[in-house]
């Protein structure tokens, strides 16, 4: 049940800097130069991969949009792509 759960520690350095432990970086799928987000909720902090978090937020925002637009099958998607390509040729 807790196989994906572990605890690691880091020391807060000057100016509030913290080195993220290797195991945590690996779990988040981040490396040098990548961005992370800090999400504070009810006194707890989650550290997440910013790119993954942004994609999840976009997916949540877009949920149900295709159905509202009447796009419910692969054929509907292909028809929309064909329509959009034809509009681009007219420009």
Wavefront OBJ file of the C-alpha trace (Angstrom):
o trace
v 0.000 0.000 0.000
v 2.801 2.441 0.814
v 5.260 1.104 -1.764
v 5.382 4.491 -3.542
v 5.850 6.343 -0.274
v 9.181 7.249 1.266
v 10.623 9.955 3.481
v 13.771 11.901 2.780
v 15.263 14.941 4.472
v 17.131 18.028 3.364
v 18.672 20.968 5.175
v 17.586 24.547 4.480
v 20.652 26.526 3.524
v 21.327 30.267 3.347
v 18.641 32.241 1.527
v 16.167 29.356 1.938
v 17.822 27.110 -0.626
v 17.327 23.338 -0.405
v 18.984 20.569 -2.394
v 16.294 18.125 -3.511
v 17.433 14.591 -2.659
v 18.196 12.310 -5.610
v 15.382 9.877 -4.803
v 12.851 12.721 -4.765
v 14.172 14.112 -8.081
v 13.867 10.662 -9.612
v 10.330 10.212 -8.257
v 9.326 13.580 -9.747
v 11.121 12.911 -13.020
v 13.093 16.153 -12.832
v 16.714 16.998 -13.504
v 18.949 20.041 -13.467
v 17.232 22.977 -15.171
v 13.701 21.566 -14.834
v 11.049 23.466 -12.921
v 9.066 22.295 -9.904
v 5.946 23.739 -8.285
v 5.158 24.010 -4.594
v 1.490 23.467 -3.784
v 0.497 24.500 -0.260
v -2.780 23.064 1.040
v -3.968 23.020 4.631
v -0.498 23.381 6.113
v 1.076 20.705 3.918
v 3.301 21.220 0.878
v 3.440 19.060 -2.234
v 6.352 19.394 -4.636
v 5.432 18.466 -8.190
v 7.015 18.483 -11.630
v 5.787 21.794 -13.113
v 5.382 20.413 -16.646
v 3.303 17.466 -15.444
v 1.242 19.722 -13.173
v 0.550 22.184 -16.005
v -0.617 19.335 -18.262
v -2.899 17.986 -15.534
v -4.402 21.445 -15.023
v -4.978 21.814 -18.773
v -6.602 18.384 -18.955
v -8.910 19.298 -16.060
v -9.860 22.582 -17.740
v -10.534 20.894 -21.072
v -12.506 17.949 -19.650
v -15.849 17.685 -21.419
v -15.066 20.311 -24.088
v -15.011 17.792 -26.954
v -18.410 16.414 -26.000
v -19.847 19.918 -25.744
v -18.540 20.638 -29.248
v -20.126 17.433 -30.537
v -16.835 15.616 -31.035
v -17.496 12.121 -29.747
v -15.770 9.785 -32.201
v -12.546 9.409 -34.150
v -14.498 10.289 -37.282
v -15.575 13.583 -35.684
v -11.937 14.407 -34.914
v -10.850 13.607 -38.468
v -13.676 15.739 -39.909
v -12.641 18.675 -37.709
v -8.980 18.354 -38.745
v -9.993 18.204 -42.429
v -12.209 21.286 -41.987
v -9.439 23.226 -40.256
v -6.894 22.295 -42.913
v -9.273 23.493 -45.638
v -9.745 26.818 -43.803
v -5.959 27.280 -43.642
v -5.701 26.784 -47.422
v -8.320 29.525 -47.994
v -6.300 32.112 -46.045
l 1 2 3 4 5 6 7 8 9 10 11 12 13 14 15 16 17 18 19 20 21 22 23 24 25 26 27 28 29 30 31 32 33 34 35 36 37 38 39 40 41 42 43 44 45 46 47 48 49 50 51 52 53 54 55 56 57 58 59 60 61 62 63 64 65 66 67 68 69 70 71 72 73 74 75 76 77 78 79 80 81 82 83 84 85 86 87 88 89 90 91
